[in-house]
Amino acid sequence: ALSYFGTDQSQVARYLSGKTLTESRLGLMFNGLLKIPMQFIILFIGVMVFVFYQFNQSPLFFNESAVAQVYANPENKEKFQSIETAYAKIFEEKRDKVETLALSEDDTEIERLKEDIKNIEQEEEKLRDEAKSVIQSTNPNLETNDTDYVFISFVMQYLPAGIIGLLLAVIFSAAMSSTASELNALASTTIIDIYKRNIKKDGSEKHYLVASKLFTLFWGLVAVSFATFAGLLDNLIQAVNILGSIFYGTILGIFLVGFFIKKIGGDAVFIGALIAQAIVLYFHFYTDLAYLWFNVVGCGAVIIISWFIEIIKNRNS
């Protein structure tokens, strides 16, 4: 949280847009107060959809376009429909046990029902795997990971038409707003910290404006490339958090050294940051350390390594 709210360019840009120090502090405070409830609401929606499908039958496979291709193949259609029939029968049994569990007050019965439900869910998973095999045999190029279709399937099947349109408008507007701020932040950082300082030091304002638009286009292409790769992952939220954890710790360490340890020079911090980033990447690729710890590792490594480098540098001089 400290890494994101304190050092992320998109957040820092909001603080700098404040007219006074008080406005910037209020922006930081409201950002923190609203961010945590918002994340809770997002995750709570997923939990509620899960609960909904405990009492209402979910599709055997949520990607309707893939199912339509299976139905277009007469042989595979028959196989898929037989799996759907077995799936519906198992769900009815599961729903009865879930309803009984919700009303039961007997601890022994509760434990027995939990075990029964767990066994039924294992059978459901086997049927889903069989369905995915049928889909793959229909078209090997079809994606069998339907996780990203769960919520949109729920929306399209159970929400009124007007609410669906409003929800899509909200999703697109939020995505466009967030993307625009991130791309502008990246372009501004690239222009000020790299291009203007090292490549074109005496350019006109018009030149820098054109360059910023080109850098915005460049970072947009990078974002599209990452989005294409991230679509292959099981959990997009986790992918974003992993990517942030790899770099946020190092950035936070640089900021902490700059604010609180004045005697450490820029060269030592730069070298320390490179080494710390290499350490974080090693932990990511070659160990089982949970990704949230990368922030601690990166931040601590920057401070400790840059401190030692500064001590060695002073002794040699």
Number of C-alpha atoms within 10 A of each C-alpha: 10 11 20 17 17 17 20 17 18 18 18 16 16 15 21 13 11 14 9 11 11 11 14 16 13 14 18 17 13 10 14 13 11 10 13 11 11 11 10 10 12 10 11 12 12 13 11 11 14 15 11 13 14 16 15 12 14 17 16 22 22 20 20 14 11 19 19 12 15 24 18 11 11 10 12 18 19 13 15 22 15 13 18 18 12 13 21 17 11 16 21 14 13 23 17 13 18 19 12 14 18 10 9 13 10 9 9 9 13 18 12 13 19 14 12 16 19 13 13 17 15 12 15 19 14 13 19 19 15 15 24 22 15 20 25 16 13 20 13 11 9 15 13 18 14 14 14 15 14 17 15 13 17 16 17 12 11 9 13 10 12 8 12 16 12 10 14 12 12 12 11 11 12 12 11 12 10 12 14 13 16 21 20 21 19 18 21 21 16 18 19 14 10 13 17 16 12 10 10 13 11 10 10 9 9 9 11 18 12 11 18 21 15 13 21 21 15 15 18 19 12 12 15 12 11 11 12 11 10 15 12 11 14 13 12 14 10 12 14 11 13 17 11 18 24 24 19 26 30 29 21 24 28 22 19 16 21 15 9 9 12 10 11 18 16 15 13 20 24 14 15 26 24 14 18 26 24 14 16 25 16 11 18 17 9 9 9 8 11 11 18 14 14 25 24 18 20 29 26 17 23 29 24 15 19 27 20 14 18 19 14 12 13 9 8 7 5
